[in-house]
Amino acid sequence: MKKTSILLTLVVGFGFFVCFPYIFILLTDLLNLPVYNSIFLKALGIFLMLTGSILIIYCSFIFKFIGKGTPVPIEPPKTLVEKSLYKYTRNPIYWGYFSLILGEFLIFGHILLLFYFLASILFVNIFVIFYEEPQLKNRFGQAYLDYCKKVPRWL
């Protein structure tokens, strides 16, 4: 992985998983919106964050060793990845992202984090459909179209 890809991953990850949630926590407090406090949901949130982190790291290794690239658009995979978790869903790394964000909501309990989670699902879905999938179709052609017929986008 190139230093540029690593740096971009760290900057974007810090923004999406630290800065944005922090802003939504501050806004929840500023607007005096509901905050819950449940030890069970906090434990579930920790589990989801750990699971999401492991999923993201695992998928990144799959991209590196099978795809000969990274999940970062500046160093995309050179080979279509259809193995491992990618046999069951075309976007397992996004499942990891969603797990992290939902985990943050469950841990901190600030209602705007729930809206951030839902907005992230909407944004990623739009990004995947209108940007990522056309790029993959252009890069991998019929192999990608065949893969799309066999493997669902999400579930």
N, C-alpha and C positions, 0 to 999 in steps of 0.2 A: 504494500500500500504506500503510495507516495505521501510525502509530508504534507502536500497541499490537501489531499483527501482527508488525512487525519485531522488537520487543523479545521477544515470546513465541517467535518463531522462533529468535532468538539464545540465549535461556535454555534452551529445550528442546534445541536442537542442541548447545549446550555440555554439557548433562547427558548426552545419549545418545552423543555422539561424543568427549567428552573425559573427563568425570568418571567415568562408568561404566567405560569401558575402563581408566582409571587405577586404579580400585578393584580391578578384576579382575587387573591386573598386580601390584598390591601383594599381593593374596590368593595369587596363584600363587607369588610369592616367599616369603611367610609360610608357606605350606603345603609349600614345597619341591617343587612340582610341575614337570613337565618344561617346558623352554624349548628351542626349537630355534634354530639360527642358520644361515640359508642365504641367501647373497647373491642367488641366483636368485629365491627366494620373496620376499625383501624388494623386489626390483625389480618383481615381479609385484604385490606389495601396493601399491607406489607407483602403478603403472599403474591398479589398481582404485580407489584413493582419488581419483586425478585424474579418472578416468572417472565415478565416482559423484558427485563434486562437480559436474562439468559437467552431468551428467544432472539433478541436483536443481535447479541454477540454470536450466537450459533449461526444465524442466517448470514451474518457478515462473513464468517469463516466459509460457509457454503459458497458464497459469491466469490471469495478469494480462491478457493481450491478447485471448485468445479467450474465456476464461470470465468475464472481468470481475470477478475476485476473486483469492483466494490459496489455497494448500493449507492454510492455517491455519483451523481450524474456526470461529474467531470472525469470519472474513471470507471465507466460502466463495464459490465461483464462482456467478455468477447464471445462466450459460449452461452447458449440458452440453458438456464438452470431448470431442470425438470425432475430432479431427484430429491430424496429426503422429504422434508415437509412440503416442498414444492410439487409433490405428487398429489397433494390433497387440497391445496389452496395456492392460487397464484401470488398471494400477497402475505405470507406469514410474518414478514418483518413488520408490516403495518399492524398486525395483531399485537406484536410486542409493544409498538408505540401506544396503541389504544390501552393496553393493559397498564402501562406506566401512568398514563394520564388518569384513567379511572382509579388506579391505586392511590394517586395523589388526592383525588377527591375524597375517597373513603378514609384516608388517613387524617386529612385536615378538616374535612367536613364543611368547607365553605361552598355555598350553593353556586356561586359563579364558576367554580371549578367543574361542576356538573355541566354547565352550559359550554364551557371550554371543551370538555370531552365530546359533547354532542356536535359542536362546531367543527372539531378536528375530524370527526368521522365524515361529516359533510364535505369539508375541504379536501380531505384525502381521496374520497370517492370521486369528486370532480377532477382532481389532479390525475388520478389513475385513468379515468375514462377518456379525458380529453387531451392529456399530454403523454403520460407514460405508455399506455397501450399503443397509440399510434407510433411512438418512437420504437417500441419493440417490434411492431409489425414491419416498420421500415428496415430495421436492423436484421431481423431474423426471418422475415418473409413467411413462406408457407409453413415452415416448422413452428413458428409462433401461432399461426392460425390453427394448426392441428392441435397444438398444446391447449389453446383456449377452448377447443371443442371437448377435450378430455377432462380438463381441470377447471373447477369454478373459480370465479374471481375472489369470492370471500368464503363461502361455506360449501 
